[in-house]
Amino acid sequence: MKRKRERQSSPEQQKVEEQTQPLPPLSPLAFERFLTRHRLSLLDVASAAKVRMMTVWRVAHDYPISIDQAAQVRLGLYHLTGVSYRGRIRLHIGESISYPTSSHE
């Protein structure tokens, strides 16, 4: 009587579908880290930037703000810390910051 050989499954066949959690966006984490490092509150930033606290809250939660508000928030952060905030601030669709290009002629 012949015995049937059991086929061993390959590692690919043994893989089980695993659910993964999406990574949080990094920009709000960078902003939060900046505030924590400099011991600032949203209210501190809003007061220095002369914007509503809701505007700073939107930056902290990665919601878009206008380009003018973003500039005010960056300036407020600079006035409070003496350090330029270089993290991303989400802008409304269609708005972008154009950086001057250096010409090497």
C-alpha positions in Angstrom: 0.0 0.0 0.0 1.4 3.3 -1.0 1.3 6.2 1.4 0.6 9.6 0.0 3.2 12.1 0.9 2.0 15.2 2.7 3.2 18.3 1.0 4.9 20.7 3.2 3.8 24.2 2.7 6.2 26.9 1.8 6.7 30.0 4.1 4.7 32.0 1.6 1.8 29.7 2.0 2.0 29.8 5.7 1.8 33.6 5.9 -1.2 34.8 7.7 -2.9 38.1 6.8 -2.1 40.6 9.5 -3.9 43.8 9.9 -1.6 46.8 10.4 -2.2 50.3 11.8 -1.5 53.2 9.5 1.3 55.5 10.6 0.2 58.8 11.8 1.2 61.8 9.7 4.5 63.2 10.7 3.9 66.9 10.4 1.6 67.2 13.5 4.1 65.2 15.5 6.9 67.6 14.4 4.8 70.6 15.5 3.9 69.0 18.8 7.6 68.1 19.4 8.6 71.7 18.6 6.0 73.1 21.1 7.1 70.6 23.8 10.8 71.2 23.3 10.2 75.0 23.8 7.6 74.5 26.5 4.9 76.4 24.5 1.2 76.1 24.5 -1.2 76.7 21.7 -2.3 79.8 23.4 1.3 81.1 23.7 1.8 80.6 19.9 -1.6 82.1 19.0 -0.9 85.2 21.1 2.6 85.7 19.7 1.4 85.1 16.1 -1.7 87.3 16.5 -3.9 84.6 15.2 -6.8 82.7 16.7 -6.0 79.7 18.9 -8.1 77.6 16.5 -5.6 78.4 13.8 -2.8 77.0 15.8 -4.9 74.1 16.8 -5.4 73.4 13.0 -1.7 73.4 12.5 -1.2 71.0 15.4 -3.8 68.6 13.9 -2.6 68.9 10.3 -5.6 70.8 9.0 -5.0 73.4 6.3 -4.6 77.1 7.0 -4.0 80.1 4.7 -0.5 81.0 3.6 -0.8 84.3 5.5 -1.7 82.5 8.7 1.1 80.0 8.2 3.6 82.9 7.9 2.2 84.5 11.1 2.4 81.3 13.0 6.0 80.8 11.9 6.9 84.4 12.8 5.2 83.9 16.2 7.2 80.8 16.9 10.4 82.6 15.9 9.6 85.5 18.3 8.9 83.1 21.1 11.9 80.8 20.6 14.5 82.5 18.4 14.4 79.4 16.3 12.8 79.1 12.9 10.2 76.3 12.7 11.1 74.3 9.6 8.3 71.7 9.8 5.5 71.5 7.3 2.3 73.5 7.8 -0.5 72.2 5.6 -1.9 75.0 3.4 -5.3 75.3 1.6 -5.3 73.7 -1.8 -3.8 75.9 -4.5 -1.7 77.9 -2.0 2.0 77.2 -1.9 5.1 79.0 -0.7 7.5 79.8 -3.5 11.1 79.9 -2.3 13.5 82.2 -4.1 16.0 80.3 -6.3 19.6 81.3 -6.3 21.0 82.0 -9.7 24.6 81.0 -10.3 25.3 82.9 -13.5 
